[in-house]
Amino acid sequence: MTMRSTSPRSENRMVPRRRTRIQPVKIVTLERTFLEDGTAIDRSSKGARVGRYAARRLPTLIALYDEVDRTFQAATLVWTRGLQIGLRFTGPVIAANRAEILRLTGRYYAIPD
């Protein structure tokens, strides 16, 4: 049996991406108010592809809260395809403080204050 070599898809990324293992994230406003839950599918230093659970309209400027690292990163919504979105990071990674962590991961985090 002969193995065929297939050429890799054309890549337009500026930096390599890495697949994540069902990494929970929260999409929040720049003021760090909860918008919705998601799952990071791919991630690089420049952006992320995020799976969503509902196709609600999102603002163009948002932040991604990484539940594992407990960090925020400002981002621009670049594209939407069904229940996935593409984000381009526009700011540095910022550690969440204790109050933010409790507000975003507490028992009723999705209910507005």
N, C-alpha and C positions, 0 to 999 in steps of 0.2 A: 504494500500500500504506500502510495506516495503522499507525502504531506505537502500541502500548498502553503506558501507564505502569503499572508494577507498584509497589505500595508495599513499602518495605523490611520485612523481618521485624521483629517486635517485639524490641527489644534491652533486656535487663535489666542490662547491664554498667554499672558505675560509671565506668569509664574506657575510652577507645577501645582496641581491640585492633589488632595489626598482624600480618599474615602474615609468616612467616619463610621463608627458602629453605633447606630441609633443614638445619636447624641442629642439629648433634649435641649431645646432652646426656647426662649420666649421672645416674641417680637414686641417691642415696646416703643413708646414715643421717645423723642430726644430728651424729654423731661423725665423719662424712665417710668412712665405710666403703662401698665399692662394693656396690650392690644389682643394678642392671641398666642397660643402655644404652637410649637413647630418642632421639626426634627432636622438637624443638619445632615444633609446627604453627602455633599462634597464641601471641601473648605480649602482655601489657600490663604496666603497672607494678604491677598488683594480682595477677596470676596468669598461668597458662599452660595450654595444652592440649598434651599430650605423647603422641606415638605410641609404642607399645611393641612389642617383638618376641615377647613371651610374656605370658600372662595369669597371672602368679604373684601371690600375695597380697602386698600391700605394707603396711607400717605406716602409720598415719594421719599421723604426724609424720615428715617426710623433708626432704631438701634437694635442690636441683637444681644440678648442676655444669654450667655453660656452658663447653663445650670451646673455643669461639671466644674468648670474653672472659676465660676462666680465672677464673671467679668462682663463688661459692656463694650460694645464697639459700634460707633455711629456708622450708618450705611445709607446708600441710595438704592432705591428699588429700580433695577435695570430692566427686568422683564418678568412677565407672568405667563405661565403655561399650565392651565388647569389648576391643580392643587400644588404647584411648585412655583417658587419665585427665585430670581437671581438677584443677589445683592453685591454691590461694590462698596467695600469699606472706605470710609472717608475720614476716619480719625483713629487715634491710638486705642489700644486695649486699655481699659480702665477698670481697676478692681472695684467691685461693689462693696459698699460699707454694710455693716451689720443690719441697720434699719432697712436698707434696700433689699437685702437678702431675705429678711423676715417678711417684708411686704410682698415680694414676688414669689415666695415659696411657702408662705403660711397657709393655713387651712382654707381661707376664703380669698385667695389671691386674685381671682378673676372677677370678684365683685367690687365695683367702684366704691371708693370711700364716700 
